[in-house]
């Protein structure tokens, strides 16, 4: 059985392949009533893929969404043009409603706005409500192609339901992406941790 650590970049998977898919922790940040969490160093040509794991992100404001944006100037501006799509599976605590649906209101079409990670419904701010997941950014230092990203997250939505969101798209730039900013759509990030890994 193939596991994540066995995957190689240079297909076919031959004996002389380089890279083992190992995760290398680069840095982490923990929120404490933070307006945003930014990673402005460590995103470079060292790795072809970066993973940002966000763990128990808790908003200060009820029904706030968790968002991100890229920078090509080391964080001076977070305004990379993006096109994206999204779908969600959800189920209420009462069992009264469930669905698997396309999230058209979460899409961006050549927009510099912050990308929603959690669909169009926000995280609850009750003490036991939070969001966790991972954002994958591929080959950010490449200066030929656009920059693809995929995110999967699960969260306790403000109206007492579980939501499992999938977001994917690309930063429509051939400039190197070298910084990323995470913030809530309104209010602060009350608590939670984001860990940045490089995939070798």
PyMOL commands that set and color helices and strands:
alter all, ss='L'
color gray80, all
select helices_A, chain A and resi 4-6+104-106
alter helices_A, ss='H'
color red, helices_A
select strands_A, chain A and resi 23-34+37-39+49-59+66-71+82-92+98-102+115-116+131-138+147-157+161-171+179-184+189-199
alter strands_A, ss='S'
color yellow, strands_A
deselect
rebuild
show_as cartoon
